[in-house]
Amino acid sequence: MKTRARFWSAGQPNLVTMTLIAINVAVFVGALIWTGDASSLTGEATNVHLRLGLSKDILAQTIVWQGDNGELFITQPDGWYRLVTSGFIHFGLLHIAFNMYFLYVLGPMLEPALGRMRFLLLYMASLLGGSLGVILLDGGGITGGASGAIFGLLAGASVGLWRRGINPLTSGIGTTLILNLFITFAVPGISIGGHLGGAIAGSVCAMVMLAPRHQSFPKWATYATPIAVGVGSVIASVALVIA
């Protein structure tokens, strides 16, 4: 059984990617079942979004929310878990469909090149960088979604191409990143801070993690960099809210 498990694991080059997709979809479906509110399919906020979503205000103070049916819901400050959980909730089918599509495309490009652990570290560092961006730049509305992490992967892949002497704009990766940044600023209701924060975090990580062989960093640095970016994002987020 141990040998079978080892060979099965070796034959799954995108195991982390598919696991992340499964977790995001499971949270979306679970929230729909738990609330029994079909309106969440079209992007309306539910109690799940209030429990797990992120904003600077919701971390800083007690807020009383009132739903359309008059029901009151109270959120308490210092829910730092939201820095992570907000990256796994989505507002509607289109939201999760677009994010999971990009993860499905980008994962097989980056996970085999980085390895499972470093790919996961890059994803989480980008997610936490996106959370810092939300606190730094966005207003008081609830935000959520894997977009920060996805932008981190997009930006990271673009930096990786550039570090290897390839113009990212000549590839679909660079063009997609620019297009999505344009949409971020052009379409109202999109988390500018989350997208920019994730992109910056992913870019910083990729400078070390996706460096070409002749300019490579020590192996420990490819693990330490995303950990430092993630931890630094959490510390900065807490400091901004407390301040």
LUMMAR-886287 format. One line per 4 residues: their letters; for each residue x, y, z of N, C-alpha, C, O. Coordinates in steps of 0.1 Angstrom, whole numbers, plus 5000, padded with zeros to 4 digits. Each point is the difference from the previous one (the first is absolute). Layout:
# LUMMAR-886287
A	X,Y,Z,X,Y,Z,X,Y,Z,X,Y,Z | ... .
//
This chain:
# LUMMAR-886287
MKTR	5008,4988,5000,4992,5012,5000,5009,5013,5000,4996,5009,4993 | 5015,4990,5014,5009,5012,5001,5006,5002,4986,5001,5012,4996 | 5003,4978,4997,5006,5001,4987,4989,5005,4990,5003,5009,4992 | 4985,4986,5009,4989,5005,4991,4998,5015,5002,4998,5007,4991 .
ARFW	5001,4997,5022,4998,5014,5003,5011,5009,4995,4997,5011,4995 | 5015,4984,5006,5011,5008,4995,5000,5001,4985,5002,5011,4995 | 4995,4979,4998,4999,5001,4985,4988,5008,4996,5001,5007,4990 | 4988,4992,5017,4988,5008,4997,5003,5014,5001,4997,5009,4992 .
SAGQ	5010,4995,5020,5004,5014,5002,5009,5005,4989,4998,5011,4996 | 5011,4981,5000,5010,5004,4990,4993,5002,4987,5005,5008,4991 | 4984,4986,5006,4993,5001,4988,4990,5011,5000,4992,5001,4990 | 5008,5007,5020,4990,5012,5001,5008,5013,5000,5002,5006,5011 .
PNLV	5002,4999,4977,5009,5011,5000,4993,5013,5004,5007,5010,5004 | 4980,4990,4996,4993,5013,5004,4991,4997,5012,4989,5005,5000 | 5016,4987,5009,4991,4996,5012,4996,5012,5008,4989,5001,5004 | 5020,5009,4999,4997,5012,5008,4990,5008,4993,4991,5005,5006 .
TMTL	5011,4997,4981,4990,5008,4992,4986,4994,5001,4991,5008,5003 | 5008,4980,4994,4987,4993,5001,4994,5000,5014,4988,5002,5002 | 5020,4997,5008,4996,5001,5014,4994,5014,5003,4990,5001,5007 | 5017,5009,4989,4996,5014,5002,4987,5002,4993,4991,5007,5006 .
IAIN	5007,4989,4982,4988,5001,4993,4988,4993,5007,4990,5005,5002 | 5013,4983,5003,4990,4992,5007,4996,5007,5013,4988,5000,5003 | 5021,5006,5004,4997,5007,5013,4991,5012,4997,4990,5002,5007 | 5014,5006,4983,4992,5012,4996,4986,4996,4996,4990,5007,5004 .
VAVF	5009,4983,4988,4986,4995,4996,4992,4995,5011,4988,5002,5002 | 5019,4990,5007,4993,4994,5012,4995,5011,5009,4989,4999,5005 | 5019,5012,4997,4995,5011,5008,4988,5007,4994,4991,5004,5007 | 5010,4998,4980,4989,5007,4993,4987,4991,5001,4989,5006,5003 .
VGAL	5012,4982,4994,4988,4991,5001,4995,4999,5015,4988,5000,5002 | 5022,4998,5007,4996,4999,5014,4993,5012,5005,4990,4999,5008 | 5014,5013,4988,4994,5013,5004,4986,5000,4994,4991,5005,5007 | 5007,4991,4981,4987,5000,4994,4990,4991,5007,4989,5003,5002 .
IWTG	5016,4985,5002,4992,4990,5007,4997,5005,5014,4988,4999,5004 | 5022,5007,5003,4998,5004,5013,4990,5012,5002,4992,5000,5008 | 5009,5009,4982,4991,5012,5001,4987,4997,4994,4990,5006,5003 | 5010,4985,4987,4987,4997,4992,4996,5012,4993,4988,5001,4996 .
DASS	5021,5009,5001,4996,5012,4993,5005,4999,4985,5012,5002,4998 | 4980,4996,4993,5004,4999,4986,5004,5013,4994,5007,5000,4990 | 4990,5011,5016,5004,5013,4995,5016,5001,5001,5005,5009,4992 | 5001,4983,5016,5015,5001,5000,5006,4995,4987,5012,5003,4997 .
LTGE	4980,4990,4995,5005,4996,4987,5003,5011,4991,5008,5000,4990 | 4984,5011,5012,5001,5012,4991,5010,5011,5006,5002,5010,4994 | 5004,4987,5017,5010,5009,5006,4996,5008,5012,5007,5008,5005 | 4981,4989,5000,4996,5008,5012,5007,4994,5013,5002,4988,5001 .
ATNV	5001,5021,5008,5006,4996,5012,4991,4992,5010,4988,5004,5001 | 5017,4986,5006,4992,4993,5009,5007,5000,5014,5011,5007,5001 | 4984,4987,5009,5006,4999,5013,5014,4994,4999,5009,5003,5008 | 4993,4987,4983,5013,4994,4998,5011,5011,4996,5011,4999,5005 .
HLRL	4985,5010,4986,5009,5010,4996,5003,5010,5012,5011,5004,5001 | 4979,4998,5007,5002,5009,5012,5009,4993,5010,5007,5006,5007 | 4992,4981,4994,5008,4992,5010,5014,4998,4995,5009,5000,5009 | 4994,4999,4978,5013,4997,4995,5006,5011,4992,5012,4999,4997 .
GLSK	4980,5011,4998,5006,5010,4991,5009,5010,5008,5001,4999,5012 | 5005,5010,4980,5010,5009,5005,4997,5014,4997,4996,5003,4989 | 5007,5006,5020,5001,5014,4998,5008,5006,5012,5000,4994,5011 | 5005,5018,4988,5007,5006,5011,4991,5003,5011,5003,4998,5012 .
DILA	4985,5007,4985,4990,5003,5010,4995,4988,5008,4999,5001,5012 | 4999,4988,4982,4995,4988,5007,5010,4994,5009,4996,4993,5010 | 5017,5010,4988,5010,4996,5009,5002,5010,5012,5006,4996,5010 | 4990,5016,4987,5003,5011,5010,4989,5002,5010,5003,5005,5011 .
QTIV	4985,4992,4986,4989,5004,5009,4988,4990,4999,4999,4993,4990 | 4993,5007,5020,4987,4993,4999,4990,5006,4990,4999,5013,5001 | 4996,4979,4991,4990,5006,4990,4987,4992,5000,5001,4987,5001 | 4988,5020,4999,4987,4993,5000,4995,5001,4985,4998,5011,4995 .
WQGD	5000,4978,4999,4995,4999,4986,4985,4997,5001,4996,4992,5008 | 4997,5014,4982,4985,4996,4999,4997,4996,4986,5003,5007,4990 | 4992,4980,5009,4997,4995,4987,4987,5005,4995,4993,5008,5006 | 5004,4989,4981,4987,5004,4994,4988,4996,5007,4989,5007,5000 .
NGEL	5012,4982,5008,4988,4995,5007,5000,5006,5014,4991,4995,5008 | 5017,5014,4995,5000,5006,5013,5009,4993,5011,5001,5005,5011 | 5004,4983,4985,5008,4992,5010,5013,5008,5002,5007,5005,4991 | 4997,4995,5022,5013,5006,5004,5011,4990,5001,4998,4989,5005 .
FITQ	5014,5016,4992,5012,4991,5001,5011,5009,5005,5003,5010,4994 | 5004,4985,5017,5010,5008,5006,5014,4994,4998,5001,4988,5002 | 5008,5020,4992,5014,4995,4999,5009,5007,5010,4998,5011,5003 | 5011,4981,5002,5009,5005,5011,5014,5003,4994,5004,4994,4990 .
PDGW	5003,5015,5016,5013,5004,4995,5011,4989,5002,4997,4990,5007 | 5015,5012,4988,5011,4992,5002,4998,4985,4995,5006,4991,5005 | 4986,5008,4985,4999,4987,4994,5011,4998,4989,4997,5000,4988 | 5015,4998,5017,5011,4999,4991,5000,4988,4990,5007,5000,4990 .
YRLV	4985,4990,5014,4999,4989,4991,4994,5004,4986,5002,4993,4990 | 4992,5019,5010,4994,5005,4987,5011,5003,4990,4997,4999,4988 | 5015,5003,5016,5011,5003,4991,5002,4988,4990,5004,5001,4989 | 4992,4987,5016,5001,4987,4992,4987,4996,4995,4999,4997,4988 .
TSGF	4991,5003,5020,4987,4994,4996,4993,5009,4989,4993,4994,4992 | 5010,5019,5008,4995,5008,4989,5004,4996,4986,4994,5002,4990 | 5018,4991,5010,5005,4995,4987,4993,4987,4995,5003,4996,4989 | 4988,4999,5018,4993,4988,4996,4985,5001,4999,4993,4990,4998 .
IHFG	5002,5022,5003,4985,5002,4998,4999,5009,4987,5008,5008,4997 | 4980,4989,4997,4998,5007,4987,4986,5006,4999,4991,4995,5007 | 5007,5015,4985,4988,5007,4999,4993,4996,4986,5002,5006,4990 | 4991,4983,5010,4993,4995,4988,5008,4990,4991,5012,4999,5002 .
LLHI	4981,4995,4989,5005,4990,4992,5011,5006,4990,5010,4993,4999 | 4988,5018,4995,5009,5006,4991,5014,5003,5007,5010,4997,4995 | 4989,5008,5017,5012,5003,5008,5008,4988,5002,5012,5000,4997 | 4983,4989,5008,5008,4988,5003,5004,4993,4987,5010,4994,4999 .
AFNM	4981,5007,4991,5003,4993,4987,5013,5007,4994,5009,4992,4995 | 4991,5021,5004,5012,5007,4994,5013,4997,5008,5010,4997,4995 | 4989,5004,5019,5012,4997,5008,5005,4986,4999,5012,4998,4999 | 4979,4992,5001,5004,4986,4999,5005,4997,4986,5009,4991,4998 .
YFLY	4986,5016,4992,5005,4997,4986,5015,5005,4999,5008,4993,4995 | 4995,5019,5011,5013,5005,4999,5009,4991,5009,5012,4997,4996 | 4984,4998,5015,5008,4991,5008,5002,4987,4993,5011,4995,5001 | 4979,5000,4992,5002,4988,4992,5010,5001,4989,5007,4991,4997 .
VLGP	4994,5021,4997,5009,5003,4989,5014,5003,5006,5010,4994,4995 | 4991,5014,5015,5013,5004,5005,5007,4989,5009,5012,4999,5000 | 4980,4993,5007,5006,4990,5009,5009,4990,4992,5011,4998,5005 | 4984,4996,4984,5009,4991,4993,5013,5006,4994,5009,4993,4997 .
MLEP	4991,5021,5002,5012,5006,4995,5010,5002,5011,5012,4999,4998 | 4983,5004,5015,5009,5004,5010,5003,4989,5010,5011,4999,5005 | 4979,4992,4998,5002,4990,5010,5011,4990,4996,5009,4997,5009 | 4992,4998,4979,5011,4991,4997,5013,5007,5000,5010,4993,5003 .
ALGR	4991,5019,4994,5013,5008,5000,5005,5003,5014,5012,4999,5002 | 4978,5004,5007,5004,5004,5013,5000,4988,5010,5008,5000,5009 | 4984,4990,4988,4998,4989,5010,4988,5004,5008,4996,5011,5001 | 4998,4979,5005,4987,5002,5007,5001,5010,5012,4992,5009,5001 .
MRFL	5018,4989,5008,5001,5008,5011,5003,5015,4997,4993,5009,5005 | 5016,4993,4985,5003,5014,4997,4988,5007,4992,4998,5012,5001 | 4995,4980,4991,4988,5005,4993,4990,5004,5010,4994,5011,4999 | 5004,4981,5011,4990,5003,5011,5004,5013,5008,4992,5008,5003 .
LLYM	5021,4993,4999,5005,5012,5007,4998,5012,4992,4997,5011,5005 | 5006,4988,4982,4997,5012,4991,4986,5003,5000,4996,5012,5000 | 4995,4979,4999,4986,5002,5000,4995,5007,5013,4993,5010,5000 | 5012,4985,5012,4996,5006,5012,5006,5014,5003,4993,5008,5005 .
ASLL	5019,4994,4990,5006,5013,5002,4993,5010,4991,4998,5011,5005 | 4997,4985,4983,4993,5009,4992,4986,5003,5006,4995,5011,5000 | 4999,4979,5006,4987,5001,5006,5001,5010,5012,4992,5009,5001 | 5018,4990,5007,5002,5009,5012,5004,5014,4995,4996,5010,5007 .
GGSL	5012,4991,4982,5003,5013,4995,4988,5007,4995,4998,5012,5001 | 4992,4980,4993,4988,5006,4996,4991,5005,5012,4994,5010,4999 | 5007,4982,5012,4992,5005,5012,5006,5013,5005,4993,5008,5004 | 5020,4993,4996,5007,5013,5004,4995,5011,4991,4998,5011,5004 .
GVIL	5002,4986,4983,4995,5010,4990,4986,5005,5003,4997,5012,4999 | 4994,4978,5005,4986,5004,5003,5000,5010,5012,4993,5010,4999 | 5015,4987,5011,5000,5008,5012,5006,5014,4997,4996,5010,5006 | 5014,4990,4985,5007,5012,4997,4992,5009,4991,5001,5013,5002 .
LDGG	4992,4982,4988,4995,5008,4989,4985,5000,4999,4994,5009,4995 | 4999,4980,5009,4986,4999,4998,4992,5006,5011,5005,5004,5010 | 4982,4999,4987,4991,5006,5009,4995,4990,5011,5006,4990,5003 | 4982,5013,5002,4995,4992,5011,4991,4988,4996,4996,4992,5009 .
GITG	5002,5006,4978,4992,4989,4996,5007,4987,5001,5012,4999,5000 | 4980,4990,5002,5005,4986,5001,5006,4996,4987,4994,5001,4989 | 5018,4994,5011,5007,4994,4989,5003,4985,5002,5001,4996,5011 | 5000,4997,4978,5003,4986,5000,5004,4995,4987,4997,5006,4990 .
GASG	5009,4982,5009,5003,4994,4988,5015,4997,4999,5008,5005,5007 | 4995,4986,4983,5014,4995,4998,5007,5010,4991,5012,4996,4995 | 4982,5015,5001,5006,5009,4990,5014,5004,5004,5009,5001,4991 | 4993,5003,5022,5014,5004,5004,5010,4990,4997,5011,5003,4995 .
AIFG	4986,4984,5009,5010,4989,4997,5001,4998,4985,5012,4998,4995 | 4978,5003,4997,5000,4998,4986,5009,5011,4993,5008,4997,4992 | 4990,5015,5013,5008,5011,4995,5015,4998,5003,5009,5003,4993 | 4993,4991,5019,5014,4997,5004,5006,4990,4991,5012,5001,4996 .
LLAG	4980,4989,5000,5006,4989,4991,5002,5006,4986,5010,4998,4994 | 4981,5011,5001,5001,5006,4987,5013,5009,5000,5008,4999,4991 | 4993,5010,5019,5012,5009,5001,5012,4992,5001,5011,5003,4994 | 4989,4986,5015,5011,4992,5002,5005,4993,4987,5012,4999,4997 .
ASVG	4978,4996,4995,5004,4993,4988,5006,5011,4990,5009,4996,4993 | 4986,5016,5007,5005,5010,4991,5014,5004,5004,5009,5001,4991 | 4994,5000,5022,5013,5003,5005,5010,4989,4996,5011,5002,4997 | 4984,4985,5005,5008,4989,4996,5004,5000,4986,5012,4997,4996 .
LWRR	4979,5007,4995,5004,5001,4985,5010,5011,4998,5010,4998,4993 | 4988,5013,5014,5009,5012,4998,5014,4996,5005,5010,5004,4994 | 4990,4989,5018,5013,4996,5005,5008,4991,4991,5012,4998,5001 | 4981,4995,4990,5006,4991,4990,5002,5007,4987,5003,4993,4990 .
GINP	4995,5020,5009,5003,5007,4988,4989,5000,4990,5002,5003,4988 | 4986,4993,5016,4988,5000,4992,4991,5011,5003,4996,5002,5012 | 5000,5006,4978,4991,5011,5002,4986,4994,5004,4994,4994,4991 | 5001,5009,5021,4987,4994,5003,4988,5004,4991,4990,4993,4998 .
LTSG	5012,5019,4996,4989,5006,4992,4999,4992,4987,4990,5002,4992 | 5020,4990,5004,5000,4992,4988,4993,4987,5003,4998,4992,4991 | 4998,5006,5021,4994,4987,5004,4986,5003,5005,4996,5012,5003 | 4996,4978,4998,4986,5002,5005,5000,5003,5014,4990,5006,5005 .
IGTT	5020,4991,5003,5001,5003,5014,5000,5015,5003,4992,5005,5007 | 5018,5002,4986,5001,5014,5002,4988,5008,4996,4995,5009,5006 | 5000,4987,4982,4988,5006,4995,4988,4999,5009,4992,5009,5002 | 5006,4979,5003,4989,4997,5009,5001,5008,5013,4990,5005,5005 .
LILN	5023,4997,5000,5002,5008,5012,4996,5014,4998,4993,5006,5008 | 5012,5000,4981,4996,5014,4996,4985,5002,4999,4995,5009,5005 | 4999,4982,4988,4986,5000,4997,4992,5000,5013,4991,5008,5002 | 5013,4983,5007,4993,4999,5013,5003,5012,5009,4991,5004,5008 .
LFIT	5020,5002,4991,5003,5012,5008,4991,5012,4995,4995,5008,5007 | 5004,4992,4979,4991,5010,4995,4986,4999,5005,4993,5009,5003 | 5002,4978,4997,4986,4997,5004,4999,5004,5015,4990,5005,5004 | 5020,4992,5004,5000,5004,5014,4997,5014,5003,4992,5004,5009 .
FAVP	5014,5005,4983,4998,5014,5002,4988,5006,4992,4994,5010,5004 | 5002,4983,4986,4989,5005,4991,4986,4996,5006,4990,5007,4998 | 5009,4981,5008,4987,4995,5004,4998,5003,5015,5008,4996,5008 | 4981,5010,4996,4997,5003,5014,4997,4988,5007,4995,4990,4995 .
GISI	5008,5010,5018,4997,4989,5009,5010,4989,5001,4999,4990,5007 | 5013,5012,4986,5011,4990,5000,5010,5005,5010,5003,5012,5001 | 5003,4979,5007,5010,5003,5010,5013,5004,4994,5008,4991,4996 | 4994,5022,5003,5013,5005,4994,5012,4996,5009,5010,4995,4996 .
GGHL	4988,5007,5017,5010,4996,5010,5004,4986,5000,5011,4996,5000 | 4978,4995,4999,5003,4986,5000,5008,4995,4988,5009,4992,5001 | 4987,5014,4987,5007,4996,4988,5014,5005,4999,5010,4993,4997 | 4992,5020,5007,5014,5006,5000,5009,4993,5010,5011,4997,4998 .
GGAI	4983,5001,5014,5008,4994,5011,5004,4986,4996,5012,4997,5003 | 4979,4995,4992,5004,4987,4995,5011,5000,4989,5009,4992,5001 | 4989,5017,4990,5010,5001,4989,5014,5004,5005,5010,4994,4995 | 4990,5016,5014,5013,5004,5005,5007,4989,5008,5012,4997,4999 .
AGSV	4980,4996,5010,5005,4989,5008,5006,4989,4991,5011,4995,5002 | 4981,5001,4987,5004,4990,4991,5013,5004,4992,5008,4991,4998 | 4993,5021,4999,5011,5005,4992,5013,4999,5009,5011,4996,4995 | 4988,5009,5017,5011,4999,5009,5005,4986,5002,5012,4997,5000 .
CAMV	4979,4994,5002,5003,4986,5002,5007,4994,4988,5010,4993,5001 | 4984,5010,4987,5005,4995,4988,5014,5004,4996,5008,4993,4994 | 4996,5019,5011,5014,5005,4997,5010,4990,5006,5011,4999,4994 | 4986,4995,5016,5009,4990,5006,4996,4986,4996,5009,4992,4996 .
MLAP	4979,5004,5005,4995,4987,4997,5002,4995,4986,5002,4988,4997 | 4996,5021,4993,5001,4997,4986,5011,5006,4993,5000,5003,4988 | 5011,4999,5020,5012,5006,4994,5006,4989,4990,4999,4988,5003 | 5008,5017,4986,5006,4990,4991,5012,4993,5007,5005,5004,5010 .
RHQS	4998,4984,4984,5010,4992,5007,5014,5007,5002,5006,4998,5010 | 4998,5011,4980,5013,5006,5002,4999,5012,5010,5011,5005,5003 | 4978,4999,5001,4998,5010,5010,4992,4995,5012,4994,5008,5007 | 5007,4980,4995,4991,4994,5011,5005,5003,5014,5011,5003,5002 .
FPKW	4979,4997,5007,5003,5003,5014,5001,4986,5007,4997,4990,4995 | 5009,5010,5017,5000,4988,5008,4986,4994,5002,4990,5008,5000 | 5009,4979,5000,4987,4993,5001,4992,5005,5012,4988,5002,4999 | 5019,5000,5012,4993,5005,5012,4993,5013,4998,4989,5003,5006 .
ATYA	5017,5005,4985,4994,5014,4998,4987,4999,4992,4991,5008,5001 | 5008,4981,4991,4987,4999,4992,4989,4995,5009,4988,5002,4996 | 5015,4993,5016,4989,4997,5010,4999,5012,5009,4988,5004,5004 | 5023,5002,5000,4999,5011,5010,4993,5013,4994,4994,5007,5008 .
TPIA	5008,4995,4979,4994,5013,4995,4985,5000,5001,4994,5010,5005 | 4999,4980,4990,4985,5000,5001,4995,5000,5015,4990,5006,5003 | 5018,4987,5005,4996,5000,5015,5002,5014,5005,4991,5005,5008 | 5020,5002,4989,5002,5013,5005,4989,5010,4994,4995,5008,5008 .
VGVG	5002,4990,4980,4989,5009,4994,4987,4998,5007,4993,5009,5003 | 5003,4978,4999,4988,4997,5007,4999,5005,5014,4990,5006,5004 | 5021,4991,5004,5000,5004,5014,5000,5016,5000,4994,5006,5009 | 5014,5000,4982,5001,5014,5000,4987,5007,4997,4996,5010,5005 .
SVIA	4996,4983,4986,4987,5006,4996,4990,4999,5012,4992,5009,5003 | 5009,4980,5005,4991,4999,5012,5004,5010,5010,4991,5007,5006 | 5022,4995,4997,5004,5010,5010,4996,5014,4996,4995,5008,5008 | 5007,4995,4979,4996,5013,4995,4985,5002,5001,4996,5011,5003 .
SVAL	4997,4979,4994,4985,5001,5001,4996,5003,5014,4991,5009,5002 | 5014,4983,5007,4996,5002,5014,5004,5015,5005,4993,5006,5007 | 5019,4998,4989,5005,5013,5004,4991,5011,4994,4997,5010,5007 | 4999,4989,4981,4991,5010,4994,4986,5001,5007,4995,5011,5002 .
VIA	5000,4977,5001,4987,5000,5007,5001,5006,5014,4992,5008,5004 | 5018,4988,5003,5002,5005,5014,5002,5015,5000,4995,5007,5008 | 5013,4997,4982,5003,5015,5000,4988,5008,4997,5001,5012,4999 .
//
